[in-house]
Amino acid sequence: MKFVESKFGSGETLRASLTAAWDDLLAHMDSGAPLTPSANRLAFADPEFMMRSNARGVRVQLELLKPDLDLAAAGIHKTIVVYGSARTLPPEVAQERLDAARASGNATAIKRAERDARSARYYGMARDFARLVAQHSRTQPPEDRLYICTGGGPGIMEAANRGAHDEGEPSVGLNITLPYEQQSNPYVTPQLSFRMHYFALRKTHFMIRAQALVAFPGGFGTLDELFEALTLMQTRKVHPAPIVLVGQDYWQRIVNWPMLVEEGVIDAQDMELMHCVDSAQDAWDAISSSLGLAGG
């Protein structure tokens, strides 16, 4: 070890060298000077180099590694992933908008606000479900605790993170960079709030630690995440985990599940991958039963 330190420098020396590399970048930012390509700059401290298309493989590796290391360091090894629409409003907000629409007398606005008020019940369900998970988790030894994990955005994601926050328990947010601005919701535990670029890596992180997945009504993003999870389960690419769909009327209307069996494109046993429920308690009971959780 002494030979290594004398030849390459101590750990402190190496850290100082890395810090100097970042100080160079900060100096450019603070002075407003343009950051031009530089062969002399350390490769991993060179944004111009790191953003080249040829470096995509490195960026993919880093996006896989960073959340993995940070979550392991935080002791988060098991999660329950909650999917759902980013557009679902908190009940109190939905009611305020409905009152305003009715006061305006605008028929189109009233119809939209009534729809949003109906959907807002799912916000409450997601929040209640996360509370149930958090209440169970804090009674368990560290290695058996379950943590809420969402996409970190608004709507159903916010509701689930909020439910864990209500109970004083940490929760994870895997936010994604989008063409329009999307910030992490305020209920994600700050040190567990990750910003990601690649949808594929984000979905990988959803699945790596998932002990169960819960899908509330949502659009393209929710459907994408749900069907990828179903495909991975069906093809045995991941360990089996309960998948719970909340809102029977919604899911039965949006997908004709029996028809898929009738047409022979899935097997009847594939239907067993999913549980369809209508309340937070039923969702938690389905997961508790599937996982054999004591005192669930």
Residue pairs with C-beta under 8 A, 6 or more apart in sequence:
8 14
9 17
18 42
18 45
21 41
21 42
21 44
21 45
22 45
24 41
24 45
25 35
25 45
25 47
27 33
28 34
28 35
29 35
35 47
35 48
36 48
37 46
37 48
37 49
38 46
38 48
41 49
43 49
43 50
44 50
49 55
50 58
50 59
59 197
59 198
60 198
60 201
63 196
63 197
63 198
63 201
64 201
64 204
64 205
66 194
67 174
67 194
67 196
67 205
68 205
68 208
70 191
70 192
70 194
71 77
71 172
71 192
71 209
74 170
74 191
74 192
75 142
75 145
76 147
76 170
76 172
76 192
76 209
77 143
77 209
78 144
78 145
78 146
78 147
78 209
78 211
79 146
79 147
79 148
79 149
79 172
79 209
79 210
79 211
80 133
80 146
80 147
80 148
80 149
80 210
80 211
80 212
80 213
80 214
80 287
81 149
81 150
81 206
81 207
81 210
81 212
81 213
81 214
82 126
82 129
82 130
82 148
82 149
82 150
82 156
82 157
82 160
82 213
82 214
82 216
83 150
83 151
83 156
83 213
83 214
83 215
83 216
83 218
83 221
83 222
83 225
83 226
84 122
84 126
84 155
84 156
84 157
84 159
84 160
84 215
84 216
84 217
84 218
84 222
85 119
85 122
85 155
85 156
85 216
85 217
85 218
85 219
85 222
86 151
86 153
86 154
86 155
86 156
86 157
86 182
86 218
86 221
87 154
87 155
87 219
88 119
88 120
88 122
88 123
88 126
88 155
88 156
88 159
88 216
88 217
89 97
89 116
89 119
89 120
89 123
89 155
90 120
90 123
90 158
90 159
91 117
91 120
91 121
91 123
91 124
93 120
94 113
94 116
94 117
94 119
94 120
95 117
95 120
97 113
97 116
97 117
98 110
98 113
98 114
98 116
98 117
100 113
101 109
101 110
101 112
101 113
101 114
102 110
102 113
104 110
119 217
122 156
122 159
122 216
122 217
122 246
122 247
123 155
123 156
123 158
123 159
124 159
125 159
125 216
125 246
125 279
125 280
125 283
126 156
126 159
126 160
126 163
126 216
126 246
126 280
127 159
127 160
127 162
127 163
127 166
128 163
128 280
128 281
129 160
129 163
129 214
129 246
129 280
129 283
129 284
130 148
130 159
130 160
130 161
130 162
130 163
130 164
130 166
130 167
130 171
131 163
131 164
131 166
131 167
131 280
132 280
132 281
132 284
133 146
133 147
133 148
133 163
133 164
133 284
134 148
134 163
134 164
134 166
134 167
134 168
134 169
135 167
136 146
136 284
136 288
136 293
136 295
136 296
137 145
137 146
137 147
137 169
138 145
138 167
138 169
139 295
140 146
146 211
147 164
147 169
147 170
147 171
147 172
148 160
148 161
148 163
148 164
148 169
148 171
148 172
149 171
149 172
149 173
149 174
149 206
149 209
149 210
150 156
150 157
150 158
150 160
150 161
150 171
150 172
150 173
150 174
150 188
151 157
151 173
151 174
151 175
151 176
151 202
151 221
152 161
152 172
152 173
152 174
152 175
152 176
152 184
152 185
152 188
152 193
152 194
153 173
153 175
153 176
153 182
153 184
153 185
154 182
154 185
156 216
156 217
156 218
157 173
157 185
158 185
158 186
158 187
160 171
161 171
161 173
161 185
161 187
161 188
162 185
162 187
164 170
164 171
164 187
165 171
165 187
165 189
170 189
170 192
171 187
171 188
171 189
171 192
172 188
172 189
172 192
172 193
172 194
173 184
173 185
173 188
173 189
173 192
173 193
173 194
174 194
174 196
174 202
174 205
174 206
175 182
175 183
175 184
175 193
175 194
175 195
175 196
176 182
176 195
176 196
176 197
176 199
176 202
177 195
177 196
177 197
184 193
184 195
194 205
196 202
196 205
199 224
203 225
203 228
206 213
206 225
206 229
207 229
207 232
207 238
210 229
210 241
211 241
211 287
211 291
212 241
212 242
212 243
212 244
212 287
212 290
212 291
213 226
213 229
213 241
213 242
213 243
213 244
214 243
214 244
214 246
214 283
214 287
215 222
215 225
215 226
215 243
215 244
215 245
215 246
215 251
216 222
216 246
216 247
217 246
217 247
217 250
217 251
223 254
226 243
226 245
229 243
230 243
230 270
230 273
230 274
231 237
232 238
233 240
233 241
233 243
233 273
234 266
234 270
234 273
240 273
242 275
242 286
242 287
242 290
242 291
243 273
243 274
243 275
244 274
244 275
244 276
244 277
244 283
244 286
244 287
245 251
245 274
245 275
245 276
245 277
246 277
246 278
246 279
246 280
246 283
247 278
248 276
248 277
248 278
251 257
251 276
252 276
257 271
257 274
260 266
261 267
261 268
261 270
261 271
275 283
275 286
275 290
277 283
277 286
284 296
285 296
287 293
287 296
288 296
289 296
